Amino acid sequence: MGQILSKLILRLLGWKIKGWNFNGLDKYVIIEIPHTSNWDFPLGILLRGAQAAPHVKFVGKKSLFKWPFGYLFKALGGYPVDRKKSQNFVDSMVEILEKEDRFAICLAPEGTRSYTDSLKTGFYYLAVKAKVPIVMVSFNYAKKELVVAEPFTPSGNYEADLSILKAFYADKVGLYPENAFKF
C-alpha cells in the first residue's frame, strides 16, 4: 500500500505514528506487544506503508496462508510458520537476514491474541544469532498511537534485556487489555 494512502487511512482512523522510522536500518527484528486483536495486522500493514518500508516482512500461523487468503498474505510479505512443528525457525530467519541486503521481520512474541503468561523467545535469539538490533513496536489503543522505539542491540542475556522491553511496553494498551502479556 502506498505511503500517502496509508498515512491518509491512519489519519482518518485517528491514529498517529510516534518514534523511529523503519528506514533507519537495513536489517533488524521487530516485535509487536501487546498482540490482542486481529486489528493489529492491518494497523501493522498501514504502519509499514506509511513509513515506506517494503523490506519489513511478517510471520503468521500457517493456517492463514491457505486458500482463500494465502496468496494475499504472501503478497503482503508474510512467511507462514507451523507452530505445531519444531522447524528451527530461528536458523531459517537468520539465513534470510544474512542473504538479503534489506530485511526486517516482525514477530508477535506473545504468539497468540489470547492471554499468555510468557513470551516466546525466538525473536530474541534470532536477533542475537543474526547480530541485528530489535525494534519494539506497540499499537497503543488507549492513545491511538503506533509507537516505534529506537533499535536496541540485545546483550545476549535475555533476563537482563527483558527490563528494556518492560520499560517500553509498561504503559502500552492493546485493544483487549485483559489478553495482554504482563511483564
PEGI-V153846 format. One record per helix or strand. SS is the DSSP state (@ for helix, = for strand). FROM is the first residue (numbers start at 0). TO is the last residue. Records with the same first field share a line. If there is no record, write none. Layout:
SS->FROM-TO ; FROM-TO
This chain:
@->2-12 ; 21-23 ; 38-49 ; 61-64 ; 69-74 ; 88-98 ; 121-129 ; 157-168 ; 176-178
=->15-18 ; 26-31 ; 55-60 ; 77-80 ; 102-106 ; 132-139 ; 144-147 ; 151-151
